[in-house]
């Protein structure tokens, strides 16, 4: 053993033969784990299931829009049925909730006469041809 090796050993850098390699995790992180096992350092997004909730609301007055906005801020999809509101209140609710959706990166789409779907940024929506048909038939403005 040389002088350098004795200094390495004293500091803690030498003596590789004293260590048991089985104490360390394998070099391949997937080695010795079942294929679908979640490893200790792997993060799991548990909010995914909460984000898939769809809330059906049928407001009667403009003050109900605050509760609907809270659902949108919590990244929930909202189906908005405005059949029970007057045209003036309908316009105010649509303007307000459209702003909330825009601020959150989401979108608002008409799905039927006085019925809209408001989705957060992480929810896709297919079926734009439905709203185009409604607009062309004069059902939607």
DATALIN-V350183 format. One record per residue. N is the residue number from 1. RES is the residue in one small letter. SS is DSSP state (helix for helix, strand for strand, loop for the rest). OMEGA is omega in whole degrees, 0 to 359 (999 if undefined). NEAR is the number of other ideal C-beta (glycine too) atoms within 8 Angstrom. Layout:
N_RES_SS_OMEGA_NEAR ; N_RES_SS_OMEGA_NEAR
This chain:
1_x_loop_183_4 ; 2_x_loop_179_5 ; 3_x_helix_179_5 ; 4_x_helix_179_6 ; 5_x_helix_180_9 ; 6_x_helix_177_10 ; 7_x_helix_178_8 ; 8_x_helix_181_10 ; 9_x_helix_180_11 ; 10_x_helix_180_7 ; 11_x_helix_180_7 ; 12_x_loop_180_5 ; 13_x_loop_183_5 ; 14_x_loop_176_10 ; 15_x_loop_180_7 ; 16_x_helix_184_5 ; 17_x_helix_181_4 ; 18_x_helix_185_4 ; 19_x_loop_177_7 ; 20_x_loop_184_4 ; 21_x_helix_181_5 ; 22_x_helix_180_4 ; 23_x_helix_184_5 ; 24_x_loop_178_5 ; 25_x_loop_180_4 ; 26_x_loop_181_7 ; 27_x_loop_175_4 ; 28_x_loop_185_5 ; 29_x_loop_181_7 ; 30_x_loop_181_4 ; 31_x_loop_179_7 ; 32_x_loop_176_3 ; 33_x_loop_174_8 ; 34_x_loop_187_4 ; 35_x_loop_183_4 ; 36_x_loop_182_3 ; 37_x_loop_176_6 ; 38_x_loop_181_4 ; 39_x_loop_185_7 ; 40_x_loop_184_3 ; 41_x_loop_183_4 ; 42_x_loop_181_6 ; 43_x_loop_180_4 ; 44_x_loop_179_5 ; 45_x_loop_182_5 ; 46_x_loop_178_6 ; 47_x_loop_182_7 ; 48_x_helix_181_7 ; 49_x_helix_179_6 ; 50_x_helix_182_8 ; 51_x_helix_183_11 ; 52_x_loop_179_7 ; 53_x_loop_176_7 ; 54_x_strand_182_8 ; 55_x_strand_177_10 ; 56_x_strand_181_7 ; 57_x_strand_178_12 ; 58_x_loop_183_8 ; 59_x_loop_178_13 ; 60_x_loop_179_6 ; 61_x_loop_185_7 ; 62_x_helix_181_9 ; 63_x_helix_176_5 ; 64_x_helix_183_11 ; 65_x_helix_180_12 ; 66_x_helix_179_7 ; 67_x_helix_178_8 ; 68_x_helix_178_15 ; 69_x_helix_177_11 ; 70_x_helix_176_8 ; 71_x_helix_180_11 ; 72_x_helix_178_16 ; 73_x_helix_176_8 ; 74_x_loop_175_6 ; 75_x_loop_177_10 ; 76_x_loop_176_11 ; 77_x_strand_183_12 ; 78_x_strand_170_14 ; 79_x_strand_188_13 ; 80_x_strand_179_13 ; 81_x_strand_184_10 ; 82_x_loop_180_13 ; 83_x_loop_185_7 ; 84_x_loop_183_7 ; 85_x_loop_176_12 ; 86_x_loop_180_5 ; 87_x_helix_180_6 ; 88_x_helix_179_6 ; 89_x_helix_178_10 ; 90_x_helix_181_11 ; 91_x_helix_180_8 ; 92_x_helix_180_10 ; 93_x_helix_180_16 ; 94_x_helix_179_11 ; 95_x_helix_182_8 ; 96_x_helix_183_11 ; 97_x_helix_173_16 ; 98_x_helix_176_9 ; 99_x_helix_177_8 ; 100_x_helix_179_11 ; 101_x_helix_180_14 ; 102_x_helix_180_8 ; 103_x_helix_179_6 ; 104_x_loop_181_11 ; 105_x_loop_181_6 ; 106_x_loop_180_12 ; 107_x_strand_177_7 ; 108_x_strand_182_11 ; 109_x_strand_173_11 ; 110_x_strand_178_9 ; 111_x_strand_177_10 ; 112_x_strand_179_6 ; 113_x_loop_181_6 ; 114_x_loop_176_8 ; 115_x_strand_184_12 ; 116_x_strand_172_11 ; 117_x_strand_180_12 ; 118_x_strand_185_14 ; 119_x_strand_173_12 ; 120_x_loop_184_13 ; 121_x_loop_186_6 ; 122_x_loop_179_5 ; 123_x_loop_178_9 ; 124_x_loop_180_4 ; 125_x_loop_177_8 ; 126_x_loop_178_4 ; 127_x_loop_178_7 ; 128_x_helix_181_7 ; 129_x_helix_177_6 ; 130_x_helix_181_8 ; 131_x_helix_177_12 ; 132_x_helix_177_8 ; 133_x_helix_179_8 ; 134_x_helix_179_12 ; 135_x_helix_181_11 ; 136_x_helix_177_6 ; 137_x_loop_179_6 ; 138_x_loop_180_5 ; 139_x_loop_181_6 ; 140_x_loop_177_8 ; 141_x_loop_999_2
